[in-house]
Amino acid sequence: MNKNDFYNLHADVCKTISNPNRQAILDMMRSGEITVTELVKKTGISQANLSQHLSILRSKGVVNTRRDGNNIYYSISNMKIIQAYDLISEVLQESFQSKHDTVVEAMEGNS
């Protein structure tokens, strides 16, 4: 695999998890397996829409499935995806805090 192929795959995974609904779905899976019914209740996403998102996540290898009777359980295929999500969240929080601190300092300087 050459660098361009790798970058294309990387971008594809990033696009897959960049959707806010898919982020909510993955966040609900961070503690383990979950069924579609539970995901509908916890996310508020309609079952039809949720099924589309899960299909995309599954086709890109982001989530795994396991059938038990009538239930299909979904789980994250690699918990490093959650680590990446958490790192981006930390960067955003630090950025927002830095901007907030700058605004406060500017306001205090104008007083």
N, C-alpha and C positions, 0 to 999 in steps of 0.2 A: 504494500500500500504506500503510495507516495504522499507527500505532505498535503497536496491539494485534496486528495481523497479523504484524508484524515480531517482536514478543516471542514470539508463538506459534511462529513458525518457528525462532527462536533456541532456545527451550525444546525443541523437537522434535529439533534437531541435538544439543543437549546430552544429551538422554535417549538418543539413538542411540549416542553415544560414551561414555556413563557406565557401560556394562556392562564388567566386568573382562575378559571374554573378548574383547570387541571392542577394548578397549585393547591387549591382548596382540597381537591381529591387526594393528592399526595400527602398533604398535611394530616388528613384524617387517617391515612394508612401508616403514619409514623410509629404508631404503637402496636402494629401487627395487622393480621388479616382482617378483612371486613367484607360484608356482603353488599350487594347493590341496594338492598332495602335499607340497610343501616346508613349507607352513603347518602341516599335520598333524604333520609330524616336529618342527618347531621349537616348536610351542605345546602339543602333547599333547592337543589338542582333537579329538574324534572327527570323522571326515569328515562325517557327517550333521549334527552340531551346527555344525561350521564352515561348512558350506554355508548353513545357516539364517542365521548371523550375517553372512556375506558378502552374502547376498540382501538383508538389512536395510540394510547399509552401502551397497550399490549402489542400492537404491530411494530412499535419502535423499541420494544424490549425493556420498557421502563417499569412495567408491572407484570407479575405472574398471576396465573389463575390456578385454582384447585377446586374440583367439584366434590361435594359431599351431599349425596342425595339430590334434592332439588336445588340446593344452594350452590352458588359459585362464589368462592372466596377470592378476593383480590389482595395482593400484597406487593410491596415494592421489591423489584428484582435485585437492587443493590442499594444498601443504606447510605452509600456515599452520595447518592442523589440528595438525600435529606441533609447531609453534611454541607453540600454545595448550596442548597437552599438556605440553610442557616447562616452560612458565611455571607451570602449576598444580603440577607436580612440584617446582619451585624453591620455591614458596610453602609447600608441605607440608614440605619439608626444612628451611626456615628456621623454620617453626612448631615442628617437632619439636626442632630444635636449641635454640630459645629455651626451650621447656619443659624440656628436659634441663638447660640451664644454670641455670634457676630451681631445679630440684630439687637440683642439686649445691650451689648457693649456700645453700639452706635446710639441707642436710645439714651443710655446713661450719659454718654458724652455730650448729648444735645441738651441735657437738663440743666 
